[in-house]
Amino acid sequence: MYQNNQQMKSTMKNLFNRYVSNILVAALSALFLTACPPKPTGDPVKLTVIPEELEFDAANAEEQFVDVITNAKTWAATTSARWIDIEEMPDGFYVTVDDYTDTEKERTGRITVRTDGADPVIVNVTQFAAKAQANTLIVQPTSFIYAANETGAKTAGITTNAASWNFAMTAVDWLTPEKIDNTLKLTVNSMNTASQERSANIVITAGNADPVNLSVTQMGGVAPNTLTVNLSSLYFAAGEINTKTATISTNASNWNASTPADWLTLQMEDYTLSVTPKSLNTGSSQRVDYITVTAGNADPVDIAVTQEPTETNTLSVNPESINFSAGETAAKTATISTNAANWNASTPADWLTLQMEGYTLSVTPKSLNTGSSQRVANITVTAGDADPVNIAVTQEPTISPTIDPNKLPGAWQAVKFVENDGTTTTYPIGGTTNILFTLNSNGTYVWDVQSSTPGVLKVEHRGTWTYSTADRMLKINGTMYIGGSVFSAVDESFQMEELTDDLLVALQTTGSKTPTWTFQKSTGPSFNDIVESSYKATGTPYQTANPAPNEWDGLIVPQDGYPVYGVFDWANFDLPMFLEYDGGKIVLMDDIKVGDYESYDLYFTAGYISGSVMQYVPEYEVNYNKSTNTLDFSGTVNGNQVYVGIWGQHKTTNTWTIFTNTQLRGAKLVLTPLSSTSLRSGSKSLSENRSIFQKIRPSSATNKIKLDNSKPVKIPLNEMKQLDRQSVRPVQGR
């Protein structure tokens, strides 16, 4: 930029000089022609040059013209400077110069114009030095102000076109400068405990740019106060209202303590804080608050204060009876629920081993019962001041069952078997033709049919039944139907107390070493009492779960060939709930995965609220009223209402949460039998809902819940979530 300005200036000057020169030449010529008459030969020779001073830029300088005015016939222009070139013309000469790279100073030369008879005339030539590019320097900001107790780093940005920049500062012990790329980091290392402010100046330079000053000032202040308290929390047990103290340490002249808790009294004396509850905690849960201690300019210190409730301890045990069948030695567990800090279990029975872990009591027989009769023991569970709870434990003798067909009631006279090959054979019950168990060499009993007389009770059996004498479990590999209804599932084991639609198979002891098998009529509902139906539901949603519905419509569909019902559209969510027909009872199948939501596997589960948590209720029984055709999900556990809804287990952490807008208490489904043509608008067809059973097998291990039913699961209410029905992904087939 500088060189361009110089070049323009030089060009304008040359043009001006030529203009003036032309005028002067014209004037002188006129003077010679008019004012001065011709002189006789021998007059003095005149010699004039215009201009007599020339200036050139350092680089790319334009040529300049010098006019020569003389009455001599000849003249000559010469120079001793090699960097000056002369080109003579009839009325003058052009002057050019070489580029000049020196940046420190200008250079000068002379051109001498001579002619005979006149004094020489000198033209002075000046060429400017090559100027370096002007540098720029911007510092932002140019000042920092710190409070007296403020320390730490601040940075200033440096902007320059110079190749590098630097800084200089008179060293002070409270400030450390550091050059980092295009920033200058300034760190104040300590608070200013003096009453006067202190400052430092940093000079920043870059090339030929003007230096920039950056100032750092730290205000004057007072010495920082310190504050410590010898404890961080205070704890008052149930019924405790005595005074507790905390010791305060500070260099401030005064200190203070305050609390938002209206149930606490604070007293401050010297360096001691006394804290006293004004009253007992008569609530059902802990009350927690805090005390804030302050001193001068020191950071405040909080003390947490906790007071336990004065309520009586509670204790419940589930179950309250445990039975070990003949030959059974595996541990069985009971779940302990209590608000006491500790619990204990004891028994006088030397044939039992007890193990207590968390809230689970494990009970294990040390040996088999080799006697001829059942043996009985009692376990006493205690917790705080709660009433003890007794668990009755029985162990069956290790005896082998036999069949007395004559014990069968006469109302059922025959059984009909359809074998694997399709052969159908009918056998009577009682009389001279019997149905017996026979002992195999592997220690199991096999059903054996000995005759074929037509009868009235149809029993269809495909596969093999075996009965283990060790655990009294009937193992079925195949399917049995009584009266056209399912008796048991494929590839499952069942204790020999199974309700069917028409019969109860029950193991009964007669007081002797040999028990007998009898057939008895069922007292509970039969599986076929519930048919494909629509339902109208009413219920009370969990109080914080808006917008859970109070009423909704849905479907219930029994599964063909399996004692399970599918309940669809619970709380208007498109997920199936499974209910199992089990020994005359209808039980919520809470171990079947029904869908996915975000990172959770979804299950239908029952639970009740105790304090600030919801606690899991395993295998919750649903009541069925045949006269009103109503499925009733209402119930209580330990005096608390039971909620039924969707629980979620995190796929990675295995932790649980509850979706409150699916939780219903007191829900009742009023069933209306229907056909495939009488479904409500928008519902899936019955055939579609039946197909769900084929794609979601309740017995499939891949859909089993990971929750351990033997251990209590308690989920804090503040960890519950809302379920977005638009984001729910039902299991495959929905």
C-alpha positions in Angstrom: 0.0 0.0 0.0 2.8 2.4 0.9 4.7 1.8 -2.3 1.6 2.3 -4.4 1.0 5.6 -2.7 4.6 6.7 -3.3 4.3 5.6 -7.0 1.1 7.6 -7.5 2.6 10.6 -5.7 5.7 10.4 -8.0 3.6 10.1 -11.1 1.5 13.1 -10.2 4.7 15.1 -9.4 6.2 14.1 -12.8 3.1 15.2 -14.6 3.1 18.5 -12.7 6.8 19.0 -13.5 6.3 18.3 -17.2 3.4 20.8 -17.2 5.4 23.5 -15.5 8.4 22.7 -17.7 6.4 23.1 -20.8 5.1 26.4 -19.6 8.6 27.6 -18.7 10.1 26.4 -21.9 7.4 28.2 -23.9 7.9 31.4 -21.8 11.7 31.3 -22.2 11.4 30.6 -25.9 9.2 33.6 -26.3 11.5 35.7 -24.2 14.4 34.8 -26.4 12.4 35.5 -29.5 10.7 38.7 -28.5 12.3 40.2 -25.5 15.8 39.5 -26.5 16.7 40.6 -30.0 19.2 38.5 -31.8 22.6 38.9 -30.4 25.6 39.3 -32.5 27.9 36.4 -32.7 29.8 36.0 -29.5 26.9 36.6 -27.1 27.0 34.5 -23.9 25.6 31.0 -24.1 22.5 30.3 -22.0 21.7 26.9 -20.4 18.7 26.0 -18.3 17.1 22.7 -17.2 13.6 22.1 -15.8 13.3 20.5 -13.3 16.5 20.5 -11.3 15.2 18.0 -8.7 13.9 14.4 -9.4 12.4 11.9 -6.9 11.8 8.2 -7.7 10.1 5.4 -5.8 12.1 2.4 -4.7 10.5 0.0 -7.2 8.7 0.2 -10.5 9.4 4.0 -10.7 8.1 5.7 -13.9 10.6 7.6 -16.1 10.8 11.4 -15.8 11.7 14.0 -18.4 14.0 16.9 -18.0 13.7 19.9 -20.5 17.0 21.5 -21.6 16.7 25.1 -22.8 19.8 26.5 -24.4 21.0 28.7 -27.3 24.0 26.5 -27.8 24.0 24.1 -30.7 24.9 21.1 -28.6 24.7 19.9 -25.0 25.3 16.7 -23.1 23.9 15.1 -19.9 26.0 12.7 -17.9 26.0 10.9 -14.5 28.4 8.8 -12.5 25.6 6.9 -10.7 25.2 3.5 -12.3 21.6 3.1 -11.1 20.6 6.2 -13.2 19.9 5.8 -16.9 19.7 8.8 -19.3 18.1 8.9 -22.7 18.7 12.2 -24.6 16.1 13.7 -26.8 16.4 17.0 -29.0 14.8 19.1 -26.3 15.8 17.3 -23.2 16.3 13.8 -21.8 14.4 11.0 -20.0 15.7 9.7 -16.6 15.0 6.2 -15.3 16.3 4.4 -12.2 16.9 0.8 -11.2 14.8 -0.8 -8.4 16.1 -0.1 -4.9 15.8 -2.7 -2.2 17.4 -1.0 0.8 14.8 -0.4 3.5 16.8 1.8 5.8 17.7 5.0 3.8 17.2 6.7 0.5 19.9 7.1 -2.2 20.9 10.2 -4.2 22.8 10.9 -7.5 23.5 13.8 -9.8 23.1 14.4 -13.5 25.4 17.1 -15.0 24.2 19.0 -18.1 27.0 20.7 -20.1 27.5 22.9 -23.1 30.3 25.0 -24.4 30.4 28.5 -23.2 28.0 28.0 -20.2 28.3 26.8 -16.6 27.2 23.2 -16.1 23.7 22.7 -14.6 23.1 20.0 -11.9 19.9 17.8 -11.7 19.7 16.2 -8.3 18.1 12.7 -8.3 16.7 11.1 -5.1 15.3 7.5 -4.8 13.3 6.6 -1.7 14.2 3.5 0.4 12.0 0.4 0.1 9.6 0.6 3.0 8.7 -2.7 4.8 4.9 -3.7 5.1 3.2 -2.1 8.0 2.2 -4.6 10.7 -1.0 -4.6 12.7 -1.6 -5.8 16.2 -5.0 -6.1 18.1 -5.3 -7.4 21.7 -8.8 -8.1 23.0 -9.4 -7.3 25.8 -6.7 -5.0 26.9 -7.6 -5.1 30.6 -8.7 -7.7 33.2 -10.1 -7.0 36.7 -10.2 -9.7 39.4 -12.1 -9.6 42.7 -10.0 -9.8 45.8 -10.9 -13.4 46.5 -10.9 -14.4 42.8 -8.2 -16.6 41.3 -7.8 -18.5 38.1 -7.0 -18.0 34.4 -8.3 -15.5 31.9 -7.2 -15.2 28.3 -6.6 -12.3 25.8 -6.8 -12.9 22.1 -3.9 -11.7 19.9 -4.5 -10.8 16.2 -1.6 -9.7 14.0 -0.2 -10.0 10.5 3.3 -10.1 11.7 5.3 -13.4 11.6 5.4 -13.6 15.4 4.4 -11.7 18.6 5.8 -11.5 22.0 5.2 -10.0 25.4 7.1 -8.5 28.3 6.1 -8.0 31.9 7.8 -7.0 35.2 7.6 -10.3 37.2 5.1 -10.4 40.1 4.5 -13.4 42.3 0.7 -13.3 42.0 0.4 -13.4 38.2 1.7 -15.9 35.7 1.5 -15.1 32.0 1.7 -17.9 29.4 1.8 -17.6 25.6 -0.5 -20.2 23.9 -0.9 -20.0 20.1 -2.8 -16.7 19.5 -3.8 -16.2 23.1 -2.1 -14.8 26.2 -3.2 -16.8 29.3 -3.0 -14.8 32.5 -3.4 -16.7 35.8 -3.9 -15.0 39.1 -2.4 -17.4 41.6 -3.7 -16.1 44.9 -6.3 -14.0 46.6 -5.4 -10.4 47.5 -5.5 -10.2 51.2 -4.3 -6.6 51.3 -6.7 -3.7 51.5 -5.1 -2.0 48.4 -5.6 -3.2 44.9 -2.6 -4.6 42.9 -1.9 -4.4 39.2 0.5 -5.6 36.5 1.2 -4.3 33.0 2.1 -6.6 30.0 3.5 -5.0 26.8 2.7 -7.0 23.6 4.7 -6.4 20.4 4.4 -7.7 16.9 6.8 -6.7 14.0 6.7 -2.9 13.3 3.2 -2.5 14.8 2.7 -0.2 17.7 3.0 -2.0 21.0 -0.2 -2.7 23.0 -0.4 -2.5 26.8 -2.6 -5.1 28.7 -3.4 -4.4 32.3 -4.4 -6.9 35.1 -5.9 -5.5 38.3 -6.9 -7.4 41.4 -9.0 -5.5 43.8 -8.1 -5.1 47.4 -10.0 -7.3 49.9 -10.0 -9.0 53.3 -8.6 -12.4 54.3 -10.8 -15.4 53.4 -12.7 -17.0 56.2 -12.6 -20.7 57.0 -15.4 -22.9 58.3 -15.5 -26.6 59.3 -18.1 -28.6 61.2 -17.1 -31.8 62.9 -20.0 -33.8 61.5 -22.1 -33.8 58.3 -25.3 -35.5 59.6 -27.4 -36.0 62.7 -29.6 -39.0 63.3 -32.5 -39.3 65.7 -34.0 -42.8 66.2 -37.7 -43.4 66.7 -38.8 -41.9 70.0 -35.5 -40.0 70.5 -35.9 -36.2 71.2 -32.7 -35.5 73.2 -30.2 -32.8 72.2 -27.3 -33.5 69.9 -24.4 -31.1 69.3 -21.9 -30.2 66.5 -18.6 -28.3 66.9 -18.0 -25.3 64.7 -14.4 -24.2 63.7 -13.9 -20.8 62.0 -11.7 -17.7 61.9 -14.6 -15.4 61.3 -15.7 -13.1 64.1 -19.3 -14.6 64.0 -21.1 -17.6 62.7 -24.8 -18.6 62.4 -27.0 -21.7 61.8 -30.4 -21.9 60.2 -32.9 -24.6 59.1 -36.2 -24.7 57.1 -37.3 -27.5 59.4 -40.1 -26.4 61.8 -39.6 -29.5 63.9 -36.1 -28.6 65.0 -34.8 -26.2 67.6 -31.3 -24.7 67.2 -29.1 -23.1 69.9 -25.8 -21.5 69.3 -23.3 -20.9 72.1 -19.5 -20.2 71.6 -18.5 -22.7 69.0 -21.2 -25.3 69.7 -24.5 -25.9 67.8 -27.2 -27.7 69.8 -30.0 -29.4 67.8 -33.2 -30.8 69.4 -36.3 -32.2 67.8 -39.5 -30.3 69.0 -41.6 -33.5 68.7 -41.6 -37.2 67.8 -42.1 -38.2 64.2 -45.6 -39.6 64.2 -45.6 -40.2 60.4 -45.1 -43.5 58.6 -41.7 -42.6 57.0 -38.4 -40.9 57.8 -38.4 -37.1 57.9 -35.2 -35.6 56.5 -34.1 -31.9 56.5 -30.9 -29.9 56.8 -29.1 -27.2 58.8 -26.9 -24.6 57.1 -24.0 -23.1 59.0 -22.4 -19.8 57.8 -19.4 -17.8 58.9 -18.1 -14.6 57.2 -17.2 -15.1 53.6 -16.5 -18.9 54.0 -18.5 -21.4 52.0 -21.6 -22.5 53.9 -21.7 -26.1 55.4 -24.9 -28.2 55.5 -25.7 -30.8 58.2 -28.3 -33.4 57.2 -30.8 -34.3 59.9 -32.9 -37.5 59.9 -35.6 -38.6 62.3 -37.2 -42.1 62.3 -40.9 -42.6 62.6 -42.3 -44.0 65.8 -44.6 -46.5 64.1 -44.7 -50.1 65.3 -42.7 -52.6 63.3 -44.6 -54.7 60.8 -43.8 -58.3 59.7 -45.3 -60.6 57.1 -44.1 -63.9 55.7 -45.0 -65.5 52.3 -45.8 -68.4 52.4 -46.6 -69.3 56.0 -46.4 -73.0 55.3 -43.9 -75.2 53.5 -44.3 -78.8 52.4 -41.6 -81.2 51.3 -42.9 -84.2 49.4 -41.4 -87.6 49.8 -37.8 -87.7 48.7 -37.7 -83.9 48.2 -34.5 -82.3 49.7 -34.1 -79.1 47.6 -34.3 -75.8 49.5 -37.6 -73.8 49.6 -37.8 -70.1 50.3 -40.1 -67.7 52.1 -40.2 -63.9 51.5 -39.9 -61.7 54.6 -41.5 -58.2 54.5 -40.8 -55.9 57.4 -39.9 -52.3 58.2 -37.6 -53.3 61.1 -33.9 -52.9 60.7 -33.3 -56.6 61.3 -35.2 -59.9 61.3 -34.4 -63.4 62.5 -35.7 -67.0 62.1 -35.3 -70.0 64.4 -36.7 -73.6 64.7 -36.4 -76.4 67.3 -36.4 -79.0 64.4 -33.0 -80.6 64.1 -33.9 -82.0 60.6 -34.1 -78.5 59.1 -31.4 -76.0 58.0 -32.2 -72.3 57.9 -30.4 -69.6 55.9 -31.2 -65.9 56.0 -30.1 -63.5 53.3 -31.6 -60.1 52.5 -35.3 -60.6 52.9 -35.3 -64.3 52.0 -35.5 -67.3 54.3 -34.2 -70.6 52.8 -35.4 -73.8 54.4 -33.7 -77.1 53.5 -34.3 -80.6 55.0 -31.1 -82.2 56.3 -32.4 -85.7 55.5 -35.3 -87.7 54.0 -38.3 -88.7 56.2 -37.8 -92.4 56.5 -40.6 -92.8 58.9 -44.1 -94.0 58.2 -45.9 -90.7 58.7 -45.6 -87.0 58.0 -43.2 -85.1 60.3 -44.0 -81.5 61.3 -41.9 -78.5 62.4 -42.4 -74.9 63.2 -40.2 -71.9 62.2 -40.6 -68.7 64.2 -39.7 -65.4 62.4 -39.2 -62.2 64.4 -38.6 -58.5 63.5 -38.3 -55.7 66.0 -41.4 -55.3 68.1 -43.7 -56.9 65.5 -45.7 -59.9 66.4 -43.8 -63.1 65.5 -44.9 -65.1 62.5 -44.8 -68.9 62.4 -44.1 -71.0 59.3 -45.5 -74.6 59.4 -43.1 -77.1 57.8 -44.2 -80.6 56.8 -42.2 -83.4 55.2 -43.8 -86.5 53.7 -42.5 -90.0 54.3 -40.7 -91.8 51.5 -43.4 -94.3 50.6 -44.5 -95.7 47.2 -48.1 -95.1 46.0 -50.5 -97.8 44.8 -53.8 -97.5 43.0 -57.1 -98.8 44.5 -59.5 -98.5 41.6 -62.4 -99.5 43.8 -62.1 -96.1 45.5 -63.3 -94.4 42.3 -66.8 -93.0 42.5 -69.4 -94.9 40.5 -70.4 -91.8 38.6 -67.5 -92.3 36.2 -67.4 -95.8 34.9 -64.8 -95.9 32.1 -61.8 -94.3 30.5 -61.2 -94.1 26.8 -57.6 -93.9 25.4 -56.6 -92.8 22.0 -53.0 -94.0 21.5 -50.2 -92.5 19.4 -51.1 -94.8 16.5 -54.7 -93.7 16.5 -56.1 -96.8 18.2 -59.0 -96.1 20.5 -59.6 -98.4 23.5 -62.2 -97.9 26.2 -61.7 -99.3 29.8 -64.1 -99.5 32.7 -63.2 -98.1 36.2 -63.6 -100.5 39.1 -64.9 -104.0 39.1 -62.7 -106.8 37.8 -61.1 -104.6 35.1 -58.6 -102.2 36.6 -56.3 -99.3 35.7 -53.1 -99.8 37.6 -49.7 -98.2 38.2 -46.8 -100.7 37.7 -43.2 -100.2 38.8 -40.5 -100.0 36.1 -36.9 -100.9 36.7 -35.9 -97.2 36.5 -37.9 -96.4 39.6 -41.0 -94.8 37.9 -44.6 -95.9 37.8 -46.2 -96.2 34.4 -50.0 -96.0 33.7 -51.1 -99.5 32.6 -54.5 -100.4 31.1 -55.6 -104.1 31.4 -59.1 -104.4 29.8 -61.4 -102.9 27.1 -65.0 -102.6 28.1 -67.0 -99.5 26.8 -67.7 -96.8 29.3 -69.0 -93.2 29.6 -65.9 -91.1 30.6 -63.7 -90.1 27.7 -60.0 -89.7 28.4 -57.8 -89.1 25.4 -54.1 -89.7 25.9 -51.3 -89.4 23.5 -47.8 -90.2 24.7 -46.4 -91.5 28.0 -47.2 -90.8 31.6 -44.7 -91.6 34.3 -44.9 -91.0 38.1 -41.7 -90.5 40.2 -41.8 -92.0 43.6 -39.0 -89.7 44.8 -40.9 -86.4 44.3 -44.5 -87.5 43.6 -44.4 -85.6 40.3 -46.5 -86.8 37.4 -44.4 -86.3 34.3 -46.4 -86.0 31.1 -45.0 -86.4 27.6 -48.0 -85.9 25.5 -51.5 -84.5 26.0 -54.4 -85.7 28.1 -58.0 -84.6 27.6 -60.9 -85.2 30.0 -64.4 -84.4 28.7 -62.8 -82.6 25.7 -60.8 -80.2 28.0 -57.1 -80.0 28.6 -55.7 -81.7 31.6 -52.0 -80.8 31.3 -49.5 -79.3 28.9 -47.0 -81.0 26.7 -43.6 -81.8 28.1 -44.4 -80.5 31.6 -44.2 -81.9 35.2 -47.1 -81.4 37.7 -47.6 -82.1 41.3 -50.4 -84.7 41.7 -53.0 -82.2 42.7 -54.5 -81.0 39.4 -58.0 -79.5 38.7 -59.6 -80.5 35.4 -62.9 -79.4 34.1 -64.7 -82.4 35.7 -62.2 -84.0 38.1 -59.8 -83.3 40.9 -56.9 -85.8 41.1 -55.8 -85.7 44.7 -53.2 -87.7 46.7 -54.7 -88.7 50.0 -53.2 -90.5 52.9 -55.1 -93.1 55.0 -52.9 -93.0 58.0 -51.1 -96.2 56.9 -47.9 -96.5 54.9 -49.9 -97.0 51.6 -51.8 -93.9 50.4 -54.5 -94.3 47.8 -55.5 -92.3 44.7 -59.1 -91.1 44.4 -61.1 -89.1 41.9 -63.2 -86.3 43.3 -65.5 -83.7 41.8 -63.9 -80.2 41.3 -65.1 -77.4 43.6 -63.5 -74.5 41.5 -64.4 -73.1 38.1 -63.6 -75.2 35.1 -61.5 -74.0 32.2 -64.4 -74.1 29.8 -66.5 -71.7 31.9 -64.7 -68.8 30.1 -65.3 -68.8 26.4 -64.2 -66.3 23.7 -65.7 -63.0 24.9 -65.6 -59.3 24.7 -65.4 -57.4 28.0 -66.3 -54.1 29.5 -63.7 -53.1 32.1 -63.9 -50.8 35.1 -61.1 -50.0 37.5 -59.3 -47.3 39.5 -56.0 -46.2 37.9 -52.9 -45.5 40.0 -53.5 -42.0 41.4 -50.4 -40.4 39.8 -50.9 -42.2 36.5 -53.1 -39.9 34.4 -54.3 -40.5 31.8 -54.9 -44.2 32.7 -58.5 -45.1 31.8 -61.3 -45.9 34.3 -63.2 -47.9 31.7 -62.2 -49.6 28.5 -63.2 -52.5 26.1 -61.3 -55.6 25.2 -61.2 -59.3 24.4 -60.5 -62.5 26.2 -59.6 -65.7 24.2 -59.0 -69.2 25.6 -56.1 -71.0 23.9 -57.0 -74.2 22.2 -55.0 -77.2 23.6 -53.5 -75.2 26.6 -55.0 -74.0 29.9 -54.3 -70.3 29.2 -56.5 -67.3 28.5 -55.3 -64.3 26.5 -56.6 -60.9 27.7 -56.2 -58.2 25.1 -56.3 -54.4 25.2 -55.6 -53.9 28.9 -55.9 -50.2 29.7 -56.2 -49.7 25.9 -52.6 -51.0 25.3 -52.2 -53.4 22.3 -50.4 -56.0 24.4 -51.6 -59.5 25.5 -51.9 -60.5 29.1 -51.8 -64.2 29.9 -53.9 -65.9 32.6 -53.2 -69.6 33.4 -55.9 -72.0 34.6 -54.0 -73.8 37.4 -55.7 -76.3 39.7 -59.1 -74.6 39.8 -57.4 -71.2 40.1 -56.8 -68.5 37.5 -53.3 -67.1 38.0 -51.6 -64.1 36.3 -48.7 -65.4 34.2 -46.2 -62.7 35.1 -43.2 -64.5 33.5 -44.2 -63.9 29.9 -42.6 -61.1 27.9 -45.3 -59.3 26.0 -43.5 -56.4 24.3 -40.5 -54.0 24.1 -40.3 -50.3 25.0 -37.1 -48.3 24.5 -34.5 -50.4 26.5 -37.1 -52.4 28.4 -38.7 -55.9 28.1 -42.4 -55.6 29.1 -44.3 -58.0 31.4 -47.8 -57.9 33.1 -47.2 -58.1 36.8 -49.1 -57.5 40.1 -47.8 -55.4 43.0 -48.8 -53.3 46.0 -47.7 -50.0 47.4 -46.0 -50.0 50.8 -44.6 -46.7 51.9 -42.7 -45.2 49.0 -42.2 -48.4 47.0 -44.3 -50.8 44.9 -43.6 -54.4 45.9 -43.9 -57.4 43.5 -46.7 -60.0 44.1 -45.8 -63.3 42.4 -48.4 -65.6 40.8 -51.3 -63.3 41.6 -54.7 -65.1 41.7 -57.6 -63.6 39.7 -61.1 -64.4 41.0 -63.8 -65.6 38.6 -67.6 -65.2 39.4 -69.5 -67.6 37.2 -72.9 -66.2 38.1 -71.9 -62.7 36.9 -69.4 -63.8 34.3 -66.8 -61.4 35.8 -63.0 -61.6 36.1 -62.1 -59.7 39.3 -58.5 -58.4 39.6 -59.1 -56.6 42.9 -57.4 -57.8 46.0 -55.1 -56.9 48.9 -51.8 -58.0 50.3 -50.9 -57.1 53.9 -53.8 -54.7 53.9 -52.6 -52.9 50.7 -54.6 -52.8 47.4 -53.0 -54.8 44.6 -52.3 -53.1 41.2 -52.1 -55.0 37.9 -50.2 -53.5 35.0 -47.0 -53.4 32.9 -43.5 -53.7 34.5 -40.4 -53.2 32.5 -37.0 -54.9 33.0 -34.0 -53.0 31.5 -32.3 -55.2 28.9 -28.7 -54.3 30.0 -28.9 -53.5 33.8 -31.8 -55.9 34.6 -33.2 -53.2 36.8 -37.0 -52.7 37.0 -39.5 -49.8 36.5 -43.2 -49.5 36.5 -45.4 -47.7 33.9 -48.0 -45.9 36.0 -50.5 -45.3 33.2 -51.1 -49.1 32.9 -51.5 -49.7 36.7 -55.1 -50.5 37.7 -56.5 -51.5 41.1 -59.9 -53.0 41.6 -60.2 -53.7 37.9 -63.2 -56.0 36.9 -63.8 -57.4 33.4 -67.5 -58.2 32.7 -67.5 -60.8 30.0 -69.9 -61.1 27.1 -69.6 -64.3 24.9 -69.3 -63.5 21.2 -68.8 -64.9 17.8 -66.3 -63.8 15.1 -69.1 -61.5 13.7 -69.8 -59.7 17.0 -66.5 -58.1 17.7 -66.3 -54.5 18.7 -65.3 -52.0 16.0 -61.6 -51.8 15.3 -60.7 -55.1 17.2 -58.6 -57.9 15.7 -60.6 -60.9 14.6 -60.8 -63.9 16.9 -58.7 -65.8 14.4 -56.0 -63.1 14.6 -56.0 -63.2 18.4 -55.9 -67.0 18.4 -52.8 -66.9 16.2 -51.0 -64.9 18.9 -50.9 -68.0 21.0 -49.0 -69.8 18.3 -46.4 -67.0 18.0 -46.1 -66.2 21.7 -45.7 -69.6 23.5 -46.1 -69.0 27.2 -43.8 -72.0 27.8 -41.1 -70.6 25.6 -37.8 -70.0 27.5 -37.0 -67.0 25.3 -40.0 -65.1 26.6 -39.5 -66.0 30.3 -39.0 -63.2 32.8 -35.6 -62.8 34.5 -37.1 -61.9 37.8 -36.4 -64.3 40.7 -39.8 -64.9 42.3 -38.1 -66.0 45.5 -36.7 -62.6 46.2 -38.8 -59.5 46.9 -38.6 -56.7 44.3 -39.3 -53.2 45.5 -39.4 -50.3 43.1 -39.3 -46.7 44.4 -42.4 -44.7 43.3 -40.2 -41.8 42.1 -38.6 -44.1 39.5 -41.8 -45.0 37.8 -42.4 -44.0 34.1 -45.2 -43.2 31.7 -45.6 -45.7 28.8 -46.0 -44.1 25.3 -48.4 -46.5 23.6 -47.2 -45.2 20.2 -43.7 -46.4 20.9 -44.5 -49.8 22.3 -43.3 -52.7 20.1 -45.4 -55.9 20.8 -43.7 -59.2 20.6 -43.5 -60.8 17.1 -46.9 -61.7 15.8 -48.8 -58.7 17.2 
